[in-house]
Amino acid sequence: MPYDCVELPACAQAKYVGPNARFQSALFGMVGRGKRKFLNGQKIVSFRGLMISYTGEQLDQGDLDVFIHAVHLTALENENRRLDGLVQFTVRGFLAAIGRSPG
């Protein structure tokens, strides 16, 4: 496989799981519509003194929904993972799963 694959806990197939360092940080903040700033190497404090260095547009709770569902789909590797290690899904199915509609 061309990508490093991370083993997720067995419970990840039934529940939504993810790395605590991201969930217990300000990475996915409360950002008003149209108010995203571009961050360049921004240090974001996480739990237990961990630091996240982030470059890109500010992330909000909608981005967190996408991240969590992407991790969940990865955990369902028997259903979604291709032979090359990538996870396959449809946009319509992904958006429906996070309570959004395409368009």
Legacy VTK file of the C-alpha trace (Angstrom):
# vtk DataFile Version 3.0
C-alpha trace
ASCII
DATASET POLYDATA
POINTS 103 float
0.000 0.000 0.000
1.338 3.461 -0.841
0.010 5.002 2.411
0.860 4.341 6.041
-2.201 2.742 7.619
-3.000 3.420 11.252
-4.759 0.742 13.285
-7.970 2.070 14.803
-9.488 0.498 17.927
-12.070 -2.246 17.307
-14.838 -0.054 18.767
-14.305 2.438 15.914
-16.516 0.350 13.645
-19.540 0.827 15.908
-18.788 4.278 17.362
-17.290 7.529 16.195
-13.757 7.844 17.542
-10.793 10.094 16.899
-7.556 11.407 18.367
-8.000 13.199 21.704
-5.359 15.778 20.817
-7.664 17.114 18.090
-10.933 16.821 19.984
-9.608 18.434 23.138
-8.130 21.435 21.394
-9.264 24.658 19.790
-8.538 23.298 16.298
-12.266 23.034 15.489
-13.531 26.301 16.928
-16.616 28.452 16.744
-16.190 30.509 13.574
-18.947 32.743 12.228
-20.120 32.205 8.657
-17.805 34.086 6.292
-15.377 34.957 9.118
-12.682 32.312 8.581
-9.133 33.597 8.779
-6.158 31.991 7.065
-3.698 30.713 9.655
-0.027 30.138 8.883
1.810 27.856 11.314
-0.652 28.802 14.068
0.118 27.093 17.386
-3.064 25.623 18.856
-3.082 24.435 22.450
-4.380 20.954 23.134
-4.747 18.830 26.250
-1.786 17.860 28.442
0.365 20.590 26.945
0.340 19.191 23.413
0.617 21.746 20.644
-0.814 21.530 17.152
0.793 23.606 14.406
-1.857 24.400 11.793
-1.760 26.128 8.407
-4.948 26.772 6.425
-8.389 28.290 6.864
-9.788 28.182 10.375
-11.762 25.009 11.020
-15.235 24.984 12.565
-17.714 22.443 13.955
-18.858 21.513 10.427
-15.278 20.584 9.587
-15.204 18.473 12.749
-18.278 16.557 11.518
-16.468 15.816 8.258
-13.271 14.745 10.046
-15.081 12.425 12.472
-17.091 10.771 9.709
-13.983 10.302 7.549
-12.266 8.527 10.460
-15.394 6.405 10.957
-15.447 5.368 7.287
-11.786 4.418 7.584
-12.655 2.155 10.528
-15.187 0.365 8.336
-12.301 -0.782 6.161
-13.908 -4.052 5.092
-16.720 -2.112 3.443
-14.902 0.985 2.202
-11.160 0.427 1.814
-9.798 -0.268 -1.643
-6.801 -2.489 -2.363
-4.583 0.596 -2.689
-5.437 1.632 0.894
-7.724 4.510 0.000
-11.231 4.746 1.430
-14.052 4.858 -1.104
-17.433 6.547 -0.575
-19.986 8.627 -2.458
-20.444 12.328 -1.830
-24.204 11.861 -1.473
-23.781 9.069 1.110
-21.143 11.012 3.044
-23.245 14.174 3.231
-26.371 12.228 4.208
-24.456 10.550 7.035
-23.470 13.909 8.537
-26.931 15.396 8.111
-26.249 17.569 5.079
-27.575 17.593 1.539
-25.578 17.940 -1.686
-25.733 21.187 -3.558
LINES 1 104
103 0 1 2 3 4 5 6 7 8 9 10 11 12 13 14 15 16 17 18 19 20 21 22 23 24 25 26 27 28 29 30 31 32 33 34 35 36 37 38 39 40 41 42 43 44 45 46 47 48 49 50 51 52 53 54 55 56 57 58 59 60 61 62 63 64 65 66 67 68 69 70 71 72 73 74 75 76 77 78 79 80 81 82 83 84 85 86 87 88 89 90 91 92 93 94 95 96 97 98 99 100 101 102
